[in-house]
């Protein structure tokens, strides 16, 4: 059973030079959660990004699942979803 949900937000910009720092910050905060916790990643603020934004989202997903939690992305920009389709990872974002 998943208890309580936490919401984390992506910044407005994730380009290759910021991606590692964003991923490190988010995954560190997510890893401090108790196991069996639901996590939502709000991507609605994301305006400027490249494919490294997908790596950030997938790193967050991996961290939460390793803790035994449930992961969902909300507010995914259409352009990021299109990139996910190109890379064949769309099913990991739903």
N, C-alpha and C positions, 0 to 999 in steps of 0.2 A: 504494500500500500504506500502511495506517495503522499507525504505530508507537506503542507504549506508550500507555496510557490515563491520563487525569487525571480525578479525581473532585472535583467541587465540590459544596457543600451549600447549600441554601436555609436561611434562618433559620426560626425557629418562627412569626414574624409578618412578613407583608408587607401593609401597608395603603398607601393612596395616598401618605400623607406620608413613608413610608420607601422606597417603590418606586424612586425615582430613585437614591438613595444605594446601595441594594442592587444595582441594575443596573450602576451605574458601577463599583462595587467588583468585582463578578464579571466584567464584560466587560473591565476593565483587566487583571485577572489572567489571564483566558483569552487575551487578545490577546498576552500575553508568551510564549505557547507557540509552539513551532515549528510550521510548516505540516505538514499530513498527520498530525496527532495526533488521537486519539479523545478525546472529552470526554463524561463522564457528569455529569449534574446530578441530584443526589440531593434529591428533594423530600419525603422521608418525615418530616422534622421539622416541616414546614409545618402549623400548626394553625389560625392565625388569618390570614385573607387576604380580599382583595376581588379584583375583576377586574384590578387593577393587577399582581397576581402573574403573570397571563398575559403581560403586557407584559414583565416581567422575564425570564421563561422564553424568550420569543420574541427578546428582545434578545441573550440568551446564545447562542441557536441561530444567529442571524444572524452574530454575531461569529465563532463557530467555523467556520461554513460559508464565510465570507469568507476565512478562513485556509487553506481547503482540507481542514479536518478533518471528522470525523464526529461527530455529536451525538446523544445519547440522554438521555431523562429517565427516571429510575427512582424508584419510590416515590411516584408521583403520587397525591395524595388524590382520592377519588371526587368530591368537591365541586368541585375544580378542573377535573377532566375534564368534569364537567357544564357548567361555565362555558365551557369550550373548545367544547363542542358547541353551546351557545347562540350563540357568536360565530363558529362555522364554521371553527375552526382546529384541530380535533382531529387531522387528518392531519399537521399540523406537529409534533405532540408524540410521534409514534411513529416 
